[in-house]
Amino acid sequence: MDFYQRLDELKQRVEAARSAVQRAATESREQLKQRIDQTQTDLDQAAKDAQQRADQAAESARSAWAQMKADAAAKRDDIKAKIDKRNRELDAEAAAAEADWTEMAAADALDLADWAIDNAGLAVLDAIEVRAFAEERAKGAASS
């Protein structure tokens, strides 16, 4: 597995997300709604793609991946429900409270991404170490 390529892809996705957030800060509410709808569509497609990849994985990895995906889908659905609810509310105080909640949810999502990156780094290091161990054992067995 090419871990460097995957890390580069993650870096590109972070850069793309940062750029999208910067552009969104200057958009109208209608443009933001369209961006949210498109992002939701993209996430739904990514979830479908991830499901296909998960179906090809081992059972233990599949159950962990399925749980993570289910958690992400639930969070996404919760965010979508909050967006729909917010659009129905007209009270400025409620809107300010909702803005506070969504900012905390975004901060939580960034914390989760940070945690995921740390764990992905650890998993890559573990995979490299296990591969080195396997190669060391294979050399030992060949020289015996």
N, CA, C and O of each residue as an XYZ file, in Angstrom:
576
protein
N       0.849     -1.181      0.000
C       0.000      0.000      0.000
C       0.889      1.236      0.000
O       1.898      1.288      0.703
N       0.511      2.213     -0.782
C       1.288      3.450     -0.885
C       0.753      4.469      0.118
O      -0.140      5.257     -0.192
N       1.315      4.437      1.320
C       0.859      5.332      2.380
C       1.155      6.782      2.050
O       0.374      7.671      2.388
N       2.267      7.025      1.398
C       2.619      8.408      1.045
C       1.572      9.012      0.121
O       1.187     10.171      0.278
N       1.117      8.224     -0.836
C       0.095      8.717     -1.759
C      -1.193      9.027     -1.015
O      -1.812     10.065     -1.252
N      -1.605      8.133     -0.112
C      -2.827      8.374      0.655
C      -2.702      9.627      1.515
O      -3.650     10.404      1.619
N      -1.524      9.830      2.139
C      -1.312     11.023      2.955
C      -1.345     12.279      2.090
O      -1.894     13.303      2.498
N      -0.758     12.202      0.896
C      -0.817     13.341     -0.026
C      -2.258     13.647     -0.427
O      -2.649     14.810     -0.527
N      -3.047     12.589     -0.656
C      -4.452     12.786     -1.009
C      -5.205     13.451      0.141
O      -6.023     14.344     -0.085
N      -4.933     13.019      1.371
C      -5.571     13.650      2.526
C      -5.181     15.123      2.629
O      -6.015     15.978      2.928
N      -3.914     15.403      2.381
C      -3.443     16.788      2.426
C      -4.186     17.625      1.386
O      -4.604     18.746      1.674
N      -4.349     17.085      0.187
C      -5.066     17.803     -0.866
C      -6.523     18.037     -0.474
O      -7.084     19.094     -0.763
N      -7.138     17.045      0.187
C      -8.528     17.202      0.614
C      -8.650     18.288      1.677
O      -9.611     19.057      1.674
N      -7.671     18.353      2.590
C      -7.689     19.407      3.612
C      -7.543     20.767      2.948
O      -8.250     21.709      3.310
N      -6.636     20.886      1.980
C      -6.448     22.151      1.267
C      -7.711     22.543      0.504
O      -8.081     23.717      0.469
N      -8.366     21.567     -0.100
C      -9.610     21.844     -0.830
C     -10.706     22.292      0.138
O     -11.462     23.214     -0.168
N     -10.796     21.652      1.294
C     -11.798     22.040      2.289
C     -11.533     23.454      2.788
O     -12.465     24.241      2.959
N     -10.277     23.773      3.021
C      -9.928     25.130      3.484
C     -10.321     26.158      2.430
O     -10.892     27.198      2.759
N     -10.020     25.876      1.176
C     -10.362     26.787      0.085
C     -11.878     26.956     -0.027
O     -12.366     28.067     -0.235
N     -12.620     25.859      0.108
C     -14.077     25.918      0.029
C     -14.650     26.754      1.166
O     -15.597     27.514      0.967
N     -14.082     26.614      2.347
C     -14.558     27.396      3.492
C     -14.281     28.877      3.264
O     -15.119     29.721      3.582
N     -13.126     29.195      2.722
C     -12.800     30.595      2.443
C     -13.766     31.184      1.420
O     -14.221     32.317      1.579
N     -14.080     30.425      0.371
C     -15.029     30.907     -0.632
C     -16.423     31.056     -0.031
O     -17.129     32.022     -0.323
N     -16.814     30.109      0.801
C     -18.160     30.116      1.381
C     -18.385     31.329      2.275
O     -19.513     31.806      2.406
N     -17.331     31.822      2.880
C     -17.462     32.959      3.802
C     -17.966     34.217      3.092
O     -18.460     35.135      3.746
N     -17.849     34.267      1.786
C     -18.271     35.454      1.034
C     -19.553     35.218      0.234
O     -19.981     36.098     -0.513
N     -20.164     34.055      0.378
C     -21.338     33.720     -0.426
C     -22.642     34.120      0.270
O     -22.694     34.309      1.485
N     -23.686     34.238     -0.547
C     -25.026     34.520     -0.021
C     -25.586     33.254      0.624
O     -25.050     32.161      0.440
N     -26.672     33.415      1.383
C     -27.293     32.243      2.007
C     -27.755     31.247      0.950
O     -27.631     30.038      1.145
N     -28.288     31.742     -0.170
C     -28.745     30.836     -1.223
C     -27.567     30.041     -1.793
O     -27.674     28.836     -2.021
N     -26.456     30.721     -2.016
C     -25.269     30.025     -2.508
C     -24.784     29.013     -1.475
O     -24.362     27.913     -1.830
N     -24.844     29.383     -0.204
C     -24.434     28.458      0.854
C     -25.343     27.235      0.900
O     -24.872     26.113      1.090
N     -26.663     27.454      0.724
C     -27.598     26.330      0.695
C     -27.250     25.385     -0.457
O     -27.245     24.166     -0.291
N     -26.959     25.962     -1.626
C     -26.587     25.136     -2.778
C     -25.288     24.371     -2.492
O     -25.159     23.196     -2.835
N     -24.337     25.053     -1.864
C     -23.061     24.405     -1.520
C     -23.299     23.256     -0.532
O     -22.704     22.186     -0.663
N     -24.163     23.485      0.445
C     -24.474     22.446      1.432
C     -25.134     21.254      0.751
O     -24.771     20.107      1.010
N     -26.108     21.526     -0.126
C     -26.781     20.443     -0.844
C     -25.794     19.646     -1.693
O     -25.854     18.416     -1.723
N     -24.877     20.343     -2.388
C     -23.892     19.656     -3.209
C     -22.948     18.832     -2.342
O     -22.598     17.703     -2.685
N     -22.540     19.409     -1.217
C     -21.651     18.695     -0.306
C     -22.343     17.452      0.234
O     -21.724     16.394      0.349
N     -23.629     17.577      0.567
C     -24.401     16.428      1.051
C     -24.445     15.335     -0.013
O     -24.265     14.156      0.291
N     -24.684     15.731     -1.257
C     -24.703     14.768     -2.359
C     -23.344     14.085     -2.497
O     -23.263     12.869     -2.671
N     -22.280     14.881     -2.419
C     -20.922     14.320     -2.520
C     -20.634     13.355     -1.369
O     -20.040     12.295     -1.571
N     -21.062     13.731     -0.159
C     -20.838     12.862      0.999
C     -21.628     11.560      0.875
O     -21.136     10.490      1.233
N     -22.853     11.662      0.365
C     -23.649     10.455      0.158
C     -22.962      9.520     -0.838
O     -22.931      8.306     -0.638
N     -22.412     10.091     -1.908
C     -21.702      9.278     -2.889
C     -20.444      8.680     -2.272
O     -20.126      7.516     -2.515
N     -19.731      9.468     -1.478
C     -18.523      8.962     -0.813
C     -18.871      7.827      0.140
O     -18.125      6.855      0.253
N     -20.008      7.951      0.827
C     -20.441      6.884      1.732
C     -20.739      5.606      0.945
O     -20.402      4.506      1.381
N     -21.372      5.764     -0.215
C     -21.636      4.590     -1.059
C     -20.329      3.964     -1.523
O     -20.172      2.743     -1.494
N     -19.396      4.802     -1.949
C     -18.093      4.294     -2.383
C     -17.375      3.603     -1.238
O     -16.769      2.547     -1.421
N     -17.444      4.202     -0.057
C     -16.796      3.623      1.120
C     -17.438      2.280      1.456
O     -16.746      1.347      1.863
N     -18.751      2.177      1.289
C     -19.432      0.915      1.555
C     -18.920     -0.169      0.625
O     -18.716     -1.307      1.048
N     -18.713      0.170     -0.628
C     -18.198     -0.806     -1.572
C     -16.806     -1.272     -1.164
O     -16.493     -2.459     -1.242
N     -15.965     -0.319     -0.723
C     -14.624     -0.693     -0.266
C     -14.692     -1.514      1.013
O     -13.932     -2.468      1.186
N     -15.591     -1.149      1.899
C     -15.719     -1.869      3.164
C     -16.181     -3.302      2.928
O     -15.767     -4.217      3.640
N     -17.035     -3.495      1.930
C     -17.517     -4.833      1.616
C     -16.381     -5.757      1.174
O     -16.495     -6.978      1.275
N     -15.304     -5.181      0.692
C     -14.174     -5.963      0.225
C     -13.167     -6.245      1.344
O     -12.237     -7.028      1.152
N     -13.343     -5.619      2.500
C     -12.385     -5.747      3.606
C     -12.680     -6.990      4.436
O     -13.721     -7.629      4.278
N     -11.750     -7.318      5.318
C     -11.945     -8.430      6.246
C     -13.068     -8.105      7.225
O     -13.405     -6.938      7.423
N     -13.646     -9.137      7.840
C     -14.814     -8.949      8.709
C     -14.527     -8.000      9.864
O     -15.359     -7.141     10.157
N     -13.413     -8.116     10.513
C     -13.140     -7.223     11.648
C     -12.959     -5.792     11.196
O     -13.447     -4.865     11.843
N     -12.263     -5.605     10.092
C     -12.093     -4.254      9.557
C     -13.434     -3.723      9.069
O     -13.733     -2.539      9.220
N     -14.232     -4.598      8.488
C     -15.536     -4.185      7.973
C     -16.427     -3.688      9.097
O     -17.097     -2.665      8.953
N     -16.439     -4.405     10.219
C     -17.316     -3.968     11.302
C     -16.846     -2.638     11.888
O     -17.675     -1.795     12.231
N     -15.542     -2.435     12.007
C     -15.027     -1.153     12.508
C     -15.343     -0.050     11.512
O     -15.778      1.033     11.904
N     -15.131     -0.311     10.239
C     -15.413      0.677      9.202
C     -16.906      0.978      9.146
O     -17.309      2.134      9.016
N     -17.712     -0.055      9.243
C     -19.159      0.136      9.194
C     -19.626      0.994     10.370
O     -20.489      1.857     10.211
N     -19.057      0.755     11.542
C     -19.437      1.552     12.700
C     -19.039      3.007     12.506
O     -19.821      3.914     12.794
N     -17.818      3.231     12.014
C     -17.353      4.595     11.794
C     -18.219      5.282     10.737
O     -18.579      6.450     10.879
N     -18.547      4.544      9.682
C     -19.380      5.098      8.625
C     -20.791      5.396      9.137
O     -21.386      6.418      8.796
N     -21.309      4.494      9.952
C     -22.637      4.716     10.528
C     -22.626      5.942     11.431
O     -23.560      6.744     11.410
N     -21.573      6.084     12.219
C     -21.447      7.263     13.073
C     -21.385      8.536     12.228
O     -22.031      9.535     12.545
N     -20.604      8.487     11.158
C     -20.477      9.654     10.279
C     -21.819      9.968      9.607
O     -22.197     11.133      9.483
N     -22.530      8.933      9.178
C     -23.831      9.140      8.539
C     -24.827      9.730      9.530
O     -25.615     10.609      9.182
N     -24.785      9.242     10.762
C     -25.687      9.776     11.785
C     -25.364     11.237     12.071
O     -26.267     12.060     12.223
N     -24.087     11.555     12.144
C     -23.672     12.936     12.387
C     -24.107     13.814     11.218
O     -24.618     14.915     11.420
N     -23.904     13.325      9.994
C     -24.299     14.072      8.801
C     -25.815     14.300      8.792
O     -26.280     15.398      8.488
N     -26.579     13.254      9.128
C     -28.032     13.389      9.177
C     -28.452     14.378     10.259
O     -29.386     15.159     10.076
N     -27.748     14.332     11.391
C     -28.038     15.270     12.468
C     -27.771     16.704     12.019
O     -28.571     17.602     12.283
N     -26.654     16.912     11.344
C     -26.321     18.246     10.851
C     -27.363     18.705      9.834
O     -27.810     19.851      9.870
N     -27.747     17.811      8.931
C     -28.758     18.149      7.927
C     -30.082     18.502      8.605
O     -30.752     19.449      8.193
N     -30.464     17.752      9.638
C     -31.698     18.044     10.364
C     -31.599     19.401     11.053
O     -32.568     20.160     11.085
N     -30.437     19.699     11.599
C     -30.241     20.999     12.247
C     -30.328     22.129     11.209
O     -30.890     23.188     11.486
N     -29.777     21.898     10.028
C     -29.852     22.909      8.964
C     -31.310     23.151      8.590
O     -31.744     24.297      8.469
N     -32.064     22.068      8.407
C     -33.474     22.200      8.060
C     -34.245     22.933      9.161
O     -35.069     23.803      8.879
N     -33.972     22.575     10.404
C     -34.632     23.233     11.532
C     -34.286     24.719     11.566
O     -35.162     25.564     11.751
N     -33.014     25.026     11.387
C     -32.562     26.420     11.425
C     -33.268     27.245     10.356
O     -33.660     28.386     10.602
N     -33.428     26.672      9.184
C     -34.069     27.411      8.103
C     -35.536     27.715      8.394
O     -36.112     28.624      7.797
N     -36.143     26.957      9.310
C     -37.540     27.207      9.681
C     -37.669     28.247     10.790
O     -38.732     28.839     10.971
N     -36.615     28.461     11.508
C     -36.670     29.391     12.644
C     -36.366     30.811     12.192
O     -35.479     31.039     11.369
N     -37.115     31.765     12.741
C     -36.936     33.160     12.370
C     -36.371     33.991     13.512
O     -35.926     35.116     13.287
N     -36.380     33.472     14.712
C     -35.962     34.221     15.891
C     -34.451     34.448     15.867
O     -33.682     33.495     15.740
N     -34.025     35.700     15.990
C     -32.597     36.037     15.929
C     -31.826     35.383     17.074
O     -30.694     34.941     16.879
N     -32.415     35.318     18.249
C     -31.735     34.702     19.389
C     -31.530     33.206     19.147
O     -30.469     32.656     19.441
N     -32.558     32.563     18.608
C     -32.441     31.137     18.286
C     -31.405     30.933     17.192
O     -30.645     29.964     17.221
N     -31.376     31.843     16.229
C     -30.385     31.734     15.156
C     -28.975     31.879     15.714
O     -28.065     31.171     15.283
N     -28.785     32.786     16.664
C     -27.463     32.960     17.277
C     -27.067     31.715     18.057
O     -25.914     31.286     17.996
N     -28.008     31.133     18.784
C     -27.728     29.901     19.522
C     -27.394     28.767     18.556
O     -26.487     27.974     18.806
N     -28.129     28.700     17.461
C     -27.859     27.671     16.440
C     -26.487     27.877     15.812
O     -25.778     26.911     15.531
N     -26.110     29.137     15.592
C     -24.779     29.432     15.054
C     -23.701     28.948     16.021
O     -22.691     28.378     15.610
N     -23.934     29.185     17.318
C     -22.984     28.690     18.324
C     -22.875     27.170     18.248
O     -21.774     26.621     18.283
N     -24.030     26.483     18.144
C     -24.028     25.023     18.078
C     -23.286     24.532     16.836
O     -22.471     23.614     16.918
N     -23.573     25.147     15.684
C     -22.932     24.680     14.458
C     -21.434     24.947     14.477
O     -20.659     24.161     13.933
N     -21.018     26.050     15.101
C     -19.579     26.300     15.227
C     -18.932     25.258     16.125
O     -17.821     24.807     15.848
N     -19.622     24.867     17.213
C     -19.088     23.808     18.076
C     -19.060     22.469     17.331
O     -18.117     21.692     17.480
N     -20.095     22.203     16.532
C     -20.123     20.958     15.757
C     -18.977     20.933     14.752
O     -18.348     19.895     14.546
N     -18.706     22.078     14.128
C     -17.581     22.153     13.186
C     -16.269     21.934     13.919
O     -15.388     21.234     13.419
N     -16.126     22.532     15.116
C     -14.910     22.332     15.910
C     -14.771     20.863     16.297
O     -13.672     20.310     16.263
N     -15.888     20.229     16.667
C     -15.854     18.798     16.996
C     -15.437     17.966     15.785
O     -14.661     17.019     15.918
N     -15.948     18.316     14.610
C     -15.590     17.589     13.391
C     -14.093     17.743     13.106
O     -13.435     16.787     12.696
N     -13.559     18.950     13.324
C     -12.122     19.154     13.138
C     -11.321     18.359     14.157
O     -10.268     17.811     13.829
N     -11.815     18.292     15.400
C     -11.149     17.470     16.419
C     -11.155     16.002     16.012
O     -10.158     15.300     16.180
N     -12.294     15.536     15.472
C     -12.386     14.152     15.013
C     -11.406     13.900     13.867
O     -10.751     12.859     13.819
N     -11.311     14.859     12.947
C     -10.371     14.716     11.830
C      -8.940     14.671     12.354
O      -8.128     13.880     11.874
N      -8.629     15.510     13.331
C      -7.302     15.521     13.939
C      -7.007     14.163     14.569
O      -5.924     13.606     14.388
N      -7.978     13.639     15.308
C      -7.829     12.324     15.931
C      -7.649     11.238     14.865
O      -6.812     10.347     15.003
N      -8.450     11.333     13.804
C      -8.366     10.329     12.739
C      -6.996     10.360     12.070
O      -6.436      9.312     11.746
N      -6.458     11.555     11.863
C      -5.135     11.666     11.247
C      -4.079     11.058     12.161
O      -3.205     10.326     11.697
N      -4.153     11.357     13.466
C      -3.207     10.766     14.405
C      -3.291      9.250     14.381
O      -2.267      8.568     14.352
N      -4.517      8.718     14.393
C      -4.685      7.268     14.384
C      -4.274      6.653     13.060
O      -3.743      5.543     13.030
N      -4.512      7.359     11.968
C      -4.059      6.857     10.665
C      -2.536      6.799     10.643
O      -1.961      5.837     10.135
N      -1.877      7.823     11.193
C      -0.416      7.806     11.262
C       0.088      6.635     12.074
O       1.049      5.973     11.682
N      -0.554      6.370     13.207
C      -0.161      5.235     14.033
C      -0.393      3.919     13.297
O       0.442      3.017     13.354
N      -1.517      3.810     12.611
C      -1.821      2.586     11.857
C      -0.802      2.361     10.744
O      -0.396      1.226     10.493
N      -0.387      3.438     10.076
C       0.623      3.318      9.012
C       1.950      2.856      9.614
O       2.595      1.956      9.077
N       2.353      3.463     10.718
C       3.599      3.050     11.369
C       3.530      1.579     11.785
O       4.495      0.834     11.617
N       2.387      1.171     12.325
C       2.211     -0.223     12.727
C       2.303     -1.137     11.514
O       2.946     -2.185     11.576
N       1.661     -0.750     10.404
C       1.702     -1.572      9.190
C       3.129     -1.701      8.673
O       3.545     -2.782      8.256
N       3.878     -0.603      8.699
C       5.272     -0.637      8.236
C       6.102     -1.547      9.135
O       6.916     -2.332      8.647
N       5.894     -1.442     10.460
C       6.654     -2.261     11.400
C       6.316     -3.732     11.242
O       7.210     -4.577     11.275
N       5.037     -4.053     11.071
C       4.629     -5.448     10.902
C       5.193     -6.014      9.601
O       5.622     -7.167      9.563
N       5.196     -5.209      8.534
C       5.787     -5.657      7.268
C       7.283     -5.923      7.445
O       7.792     -6.926      6.947
N       7.994     -5.032      8.152
C       9.427     -5.221      8.404
C       9.657     -6.494      9.210
O      10.600     -7.237      8.937
N       8.806     -6.752     10.199
C       8.913     -7.957     11.012
C       8.712     -9.199     10.149
O       9.454    -10.175     10.263
N       7.690     -9.149      9.277
C       7.413    -10.293      8.402
C       8.590    -10.559      7.469
O       8.968    -11.710      7.247
N       9.165     -9.490      6.926
C      10.315     -9.656      6.030
C      11.529    -10.191      6.794
O      12.281    -11.016      6.277
N      11.710     -9.720      8.016
C      12.812    -10.212      8.853
C      12.635    -11.694      9.138
O      13.601    -12.453      9.062
N      11.429    -12.119      9.463
C      11.149    -13.530      9.718
C      11.351    -14.367      8.457
O      11.871    -15.481      8.515
N      10.935    -13.818      7.326
C      11.095    -14.562      6.060
C      12.570    -14.756      5.751
O      12.971    -15.830      5.301
N      13.378    -13.740      5.985
C      14.826    -13.875      5.767
C      15.422    -14.899      6.706
O      16.269    -15.702      6.314
N      14.968    -14.866      7.964
C      15.453    -15.838      8.966
C      15.097    -17.249      8.577
O      15.913    -18.158      8.731
N      13.896    -17.455      8.076
C      13.446    -18.781      7.669
C      14.199    -19.261      6.429
O      14.469    -20.454      6.289
N      14.535    -18.344      5.539
C      15.240    -18.708      4.310
C      16.680    -19.090      4.606
O      17.249    -19.939      3.920
N      17.277    -18.473      5.619
C      18.689    -18.768      5.918
C      18.834    -19.962      6.834
O      19.958    -20.389      7.097
N      17.739    -20.520      7.330
C      17.815    -21.672      8.234
C      17.965    -22.978      7.490
O      18.043    -24.037      8.112
